[in-house]
Amino acid sequence: MRKKISTTSLSKTLGIPTKELFAKLLEQSFIAKEGDNWLLTEKGKSLGGEYRESKQYGKYIVCPDNLNVGESPNEATENKSGKLLTSTSIGKHFDLSANKINDILSELGWLKKGLKG
């Protein structure tokens, strides 16, 4: 049985700010926010999340210490060098112009053209 730790402890273990961890958990539907409270979803419960109660902190969420929160959309768009992908770099890979890549991404609904680019 895996050790259950608080979300604050998990964020320290992962080396990310607690706010960022909650954003990832929310994005992946592990938790939901209702008013000022964070609630476990069915998905969160199925992955081992549960509630604990303490006199000092009240009701809080704990989860397995090995919970994989995955990548955020910003991390997913970074390549191995840590730089963001551009239309130019994608175009070079596929031997297409940056404009053609932008047209394709727009067609897929992955970006919107703006007045100034």
N, C-alpha and C positions, 0 to 999 in steps of 0.2 A: 504494500500500500504506500502510495506517494505521500510525502509530507504536504500539508496544506498551509499556505502562507497568505498573509494579507496582500492586497494589491500594492500597497506601499512597499512592502518587502520584495515583491516580485519586480517592481520597477527598479529597485536598487540592484537586484540580482542581474537584471537585463542591462543595467547601466543607462536607463532612459528616465526622463522626468515622469513623475506620476501622471501629470496631465496628458502627456503623450501616450502613456500606456492606456489610460481611459479612452482616449480618442481611437486607438487601435481596437480595443475591446468593443467599443460602440460600433465602429465601422464594420467589424466582423460579426456583429449581432450576438456577441457573448453577453452583453449587458444592454440595458435601455435606461433612459432617464425619464422619470416621472416627477415633475415638479422639481424639488431640490434633492430627490432621492435617486440613487442608482439601484436598479433591480436586475437580478439575473434573469436571462431569457431561458427558454427550454434548452436551447443550444448550450448556453453557459452551464446549466445544471448537468447536461449530459456529458460535458467535458470535465466534470468533477468540481464545479463551483458550488459553493454553499454559503450560508449565512452563519455568522458567529455573533455573539452578543457579549459586550463587556460593559462594566459600570463606567469606565472612563470614556470609551468611544461610542457606546451604543451599538446599534446593529451595523455590521460591516460585512463585506464580501471577502471570502478566502478562496483560493484556487490552488491546484497542484503546483508545486515548485518547478515543474518542468513544462508548464503550459507554453505552447508555441503560439505567439501572437502574430507571427508572419510579418510581412512587409506592408508598409503604408503605401498609398499610391505614389507619393513623392519618392520613396525608396525604390519602388518598382521601376521608375523611369530613369534611374541612374544606371550607368553602365559600370563595368568593373573598375574603371579608374576613379569612380566617384563623381564624375561630371554628368550633368543632365544631357539627355539625348536631344539633338536638334534635328530639324528637317534636313539640313545639309549633311549631317553625319549618317542619318538613315539613308538618304539619297546616294551617298558614296558607296554604301554597302550594297545597294541594289542597282547601282549604275543608273540612277534617275536624278532629275533635277530636284532641288529643294521645293520649287513651285509645284511640281507634279506630286511630291510627297504631301505637301499641304493640301492639295486638291483631294488626294486619296483620304487623308485623315479627316478632312471636312465631310467628305461623302459618307464616311463611317460614323460621323457624329462625334468624333473624338476631339474636335476643336471647332471653334466658330471664327469666321473671318470678322475682323473689326474694321472700323473706318480707317484707322491708322496702322493696320497690320495685325 
